[in-house]
Amino acid sequence: MTGLLRSGLVLVLVAALAACGFQLRGSGEWPEGMDPVQITGINTRDSLYRELAVTLGSSGVEVVSQRPEGQGAILEIRSVDDQRRTLSVTDAARVSEYELTRTVDVRLRPLDGEAVDLGPLRASRIYLFDGSAVLSRSEREETLRDAMNRDIVAQLQRRVAALLDADGTLQPSVEDAAP
């Protein structure tokens, strides 16, 4: 009897989830005619580059080291600014919390059209600092930077999607793309 009850409960939960309209976000849309993409401004070994390449690749966009003549687009990473700021200190004047912030300035340069500033993309994380585990601090910060990179790439995809017309062409700015 408990197996039947459990199966019924799972069925009800699945039906409720389907009825609420929940849908996974999926991969972002990329403009027609902007494939392949060359990413410039950062090293190919940089974690942000790797995150961009993997995410664009999962969207069906080929990332190349040199854009073929007459095809694709260039995604220019104009600047990457990493900051670490002290948020709080203990009674003994030791740091107890840090805030990490990563700001990336990006421009998309299509083959046939005007370059579009995608603006500063920003992500931040706060973490508790443990003075007794100083060696793990760099690993913790690297993990947080990877998460910030994922946020920045998601912001990039949303901004590109906001600039797309109904026919899949890129508009010069978000204001022009709004109805």
Protein Blocks (a to p, Z undefined) as FASTA:
>chain_A
ZZmmmmmmmmmmmmmmmmnopacebjadddehiaccddehiafkbmklmmmmmmmmmnop
acdfbdcehiajddddfbdcdddddfbdcfkopafbdcdddddddddddfbdcdddebja
dddddddddfklmmlmmmmmmmmmmmmmmmmmmmmmmmmmmmpcfkopacfbfklmpZZ
